Amino acid sequence: MRRFPIPPGPIVGAIMMSGLAFTLVAVVIARSPYTHGNLRPEGYDRTEIARVGQEAQFEGVGLADPQLASIGDAAQDGRALFFQYGCASCHGLKGQGGAVGADLDVDDINLSEFGREVRKGPKGMPSFTEETISEQDLEKLYSFLESVTDKASNEAAAEINALNP
């Protein structure tokens, strides 16, 4: 009976697979939280874990100079607050909506409805309590959004008028 020799391909493949498995296990162990410098006696130091359904209170990034949001013009003050409280990161620079936040067209709602929505935090938006955003700041934010909406409406009307001589 004739015996066939085993080709080197399967042997080399088995060696490579075992080497790859060893390397992956070594990398997982090396990246363990217990090998990092931020391990304290109390445990691994990381940010607080958020639970689903928990109220997330957002405080904003703060302004370098709080006087920037109190120049006297409600729309300009609201613009500074819009960035301070992080609204622009979700809702866009002019409240036009973004990948996460909805369009903040205030033509559809009044100030009290706007305030209620901000305080409640709909659809994953953090809730902003009265300690975080005062009623005066809410009015300024609303004024800013009104001014942006009015400008957008005027620009759209001008474009339509330019197209229809």
C-alpha angles and dihedrals in degrees: 000000000000119000119213118220117239111247115238093240098084092044093051090045092052091050092048093048093050090048091050092049091050091049093050092049090049091051092049091050092046091052094050114128089238091067095056127096094238094073110119128186089259092056141269111344111229139134120288114278115243118218125216110262095023118133108248111207112204120204100183129232096278129231123269087229116022089202088073088078096051109059093125101254106105094207093050092044089049090052091056091047091048088063096037094057092044096246092135093058091068106019099042131249094292100028091261092134131258143204091299110016129063127242109276098214101163093190086087098052137039128231096268093051090047090052092048092052093048092049093046098044103217126214100003096323112135115252116246111210125201089262089059101040119021123216089252090054090049090054090050091049090050091049090052092050091047091052092049092048091048091050092049091049092049092048091049091049091049091052091050091048090049091053093047108053 
